Amino acid sequence: MRTINNLLQAVQKTDLPFLIQNSLQDAAPVYTDELRAQMLSGAMADGSQIGVYSRSYARKREARGLQAEYVDGYFTGDMQRGLFLDVRDDEMVTGSQVPYQAEFEGRYGPGSFVLGGDNLQAFIKEVEQNLQLGLQDALKPI
């Protein structure tokens, strides 16, 4: 049985910034899955539409059997396969590893690579679960 002093000592020894960073990084696959789903639905973080395709590009997409009603960032699938979340000491960086990411963001805005709404809530839930497991592990009796 743990005493309150033992528990307090365990809490003091817990590296919370490290635990939080690991919880975020471990949830990165959920972030990219949710971002992929959000982008494919044509939504930005604030719920607005990413944009609409030009008439000529929409025809090109339709010829390939792709939807052409709204921008979803999908043509070859490279952008969605390249999605990432990089958790750093003091920031999280998200985007896609495709060479045309800057052009996409320039045209449609940086919010196209940021989670919002239910997609963000799913990521937060995963981070919370990871954090809870990490704390339980850190505070286990020795």
C-alpha positions as CSV (number, residue, x, y, z in Angstrom):
1,M,0.0,0.0,0.0
2,R,1.3,3.4,-0.9
3,T,1.4,6.3,1.5
4,I,0.6,9.8,0.4
5,N,4.3,10.6,0.8
6,N,5.2,7.8,-1.6
7,L,2.7,9.1,-4.1
8,L,3.9,12.7,-3.9
9,Q,7.5,11.5,-4.4
10,A,6.4,9.6,-7.5
11,V,4.5,12.6,-8.9
12,Q,7.6,14.8,-8.3
13,K,9.8,12.4,-10.2
14,T,7.4,12.3,-13.1
15,D,8.6,14.2,-16.1
16,L,5.3,15.7,-17.2
17,P,6.6,17.6,-20.3
18,F,8.1,14.3,-21.6
19,L,5.0,12.4,-20.8
20,I,2.8,15.0,-22.6
21,Q,5.1,15.1,-25.6
22,N,5.1,11.2,-25.8
23,S,1.3,11.2,-25.5
24,L,1.0,13.6,-28.4
25,Q,3.5,11.7,-30.6
26,D,1.9,8.4,-29.9
27,A,-1.4,9.9,-31.0
28,A,0.1,11.2,-34.3
29,P,-1.4,8.3,-36.4
30,V,-4.8,9.3,-35.1
31,Y,-4.1,12.9,-36.1
32,T,-3.1,12.0,-39.6
33,D,-6.1,9.6,-40.0
34,E,-8.5,12.3,-38.8
35,L,-6.8,15.0,-41.0
36,R,-7.1,12.7,-44.0
37,A,-10.8,12.2,-43.3
38,Q,-11.4,15.9,-42.8
39,M,-9.5,16.9,-46.0
40,L,-11.3,14.2,-48.0
41,S,-14.6,15.8,-46.8
42,G,-13.4,19.1,-48.1
43,A,-13.4,20.8,-44.6
44,M,-11.0,23.2,-43.0
45,A,-10.3,23.3,-39.2
46,D,-13.0,26.0,-38.8
47,G,-15.6,23.9,-40.7
48,S,-15.5,26.0,-43.8
49,Q,-14.9,24.5,-47.2
50,I,-11.2,24.2,-48.3
51,G,-12.2,25.6,-51.7
52,V,-13.6,24.8,-55.1
53,Y,-11.7,23.5,-58.1
54,S,-11.5,25.6,-61.3
55,R,-13.8,24.4,-64.0
56,S,-10.9,23.0,-66.1
57,Y,-9.3,21.2,-63.2
58,A,-12.8,19.8,-62.2
59,R,-13.2,18.3,-65.7
60,K,-9.7,16.7,-65.3
61,R,-10.7,15.2,-62.0
62,E,-14.1,14.0,-63.3
63,A,-12.3,12.3,-66.2
64,R,-10.3,10.3,-63.6
65,G,-13.5,9.4,-61.8
66,L,-12.8,11.7,-58.8
67,Q,-15.3,14.1,-57.2
68,A,-15.0,17.6,-58.4
69,E,-17.5,19.5,-56.2
70,Y,-15.0,20.7,-53.6
71,V,-11.2,20.7,-52.9
72,D,-10.1,17.6,-51.1
73,G,-6.4,17.6,-51.9
74,Y,-6.7,14.1,-53.5
75,F,-5.6,13.3,-57.0
76,T,-2.9,10.6,-56.8
77,G,-3.2,10.0,-53.0
78,D,0.4,11.2,-52.4
79,M,-0.7,14.2,-50.3
80,Q,-2.8,11.9,-48.0
81,R,-0.1,9.3,-47.8
82,G,2.4,12.0,-46.9
83,L,0.4,13.6,-44.0
84,F,2.4,13.9,-40.8
85,L,2.3,15.4,-37.3
86,D,5.7,16.2,-35.8
87,V,5.7,16.9,-32.1
88,R,8.6,19.1,-31.0
89,D,9.6,20.6,-27.7
90,D,7.4,23.6,-28.0
91,E,5.2,23.1,-31.0
92,M,3.4,20.7,-33.3
93,V,4.0,20.8,-37.0
94,T,1.6,19.3,-39.4
95,G,1.4,19.0,-43.1
96,S,2.3,16.6,-46.0
97,Q,5.6,15.5,-47.3
98,V,4.7,16.3,-50.9
99,P,6.8,18.9,-52.7
100,Y,3.7,21.0,-53.5
101,Q,2.4,21.4,-49.9
102,A,3.5,25.1,-49.7
103,E,1.6,25.8,-53.0
104,F,-1.5,24.0,-51.6
105,E,-1.3,26.0,-48.3
106,G,-0.7,29.2,-50.3
107,R,-3.8,28.7,-52.3
108,Y,-6.2,27.3,-49.7
109,G,-4.6,28.5,-46.4
110,P,-2.8,26.8,-43.5
111,G,-6.0,25.7,-41.9
112,S,-6.3,22.9,-44.5
113,F,-3.7,20.9,-42.5
114,V,-5.2,21.7,-39.0
115,L,-7.8,19.5,-37.3
116,G,-11.2,20.9,-36.2
117,G,-14.6,19.8,-34.9
118,D,-15.2,16.1,-34.4
119,N,-11.8,15.2,-36.0
120,L,-10.0,17.3,-33.4
121,Q,-12.1,15.8,-30.6
122,A,-11.0,12.3,-31.7
123,F,-7.4,13.3,-31.5
124,I,-7.8,14.9,-28.1
125,K,-9.5,11.8,-26.8
126,E,-6.5,9.7,-28.0
127,V,-4.0,12.1,-26.4
128,E,-6.0,11.9,-23.1
129,Q,-6.0,8.1,-23.1
130,N,-2.3,8.1,-23.8
131,L,-1.6,10.6,-21.1
132,Q,-3.7,8.6,-18.6
133,L,-1.9,5.4,-19.4
134,G,1.5,7.2,-19.1
135,L,0.5,8.7,-15.7
136,Q,-0.7,5.3,-14.4
137,D,2.6,3.8,-15.5
138,A,4.6,6.6,-13.9
139,L,2.7,6.4,-10.6
140,K,2.8,2.6,-10.3
141,P,3.9,1.4,-6.9
142,I,7.5,0.1,-7.1
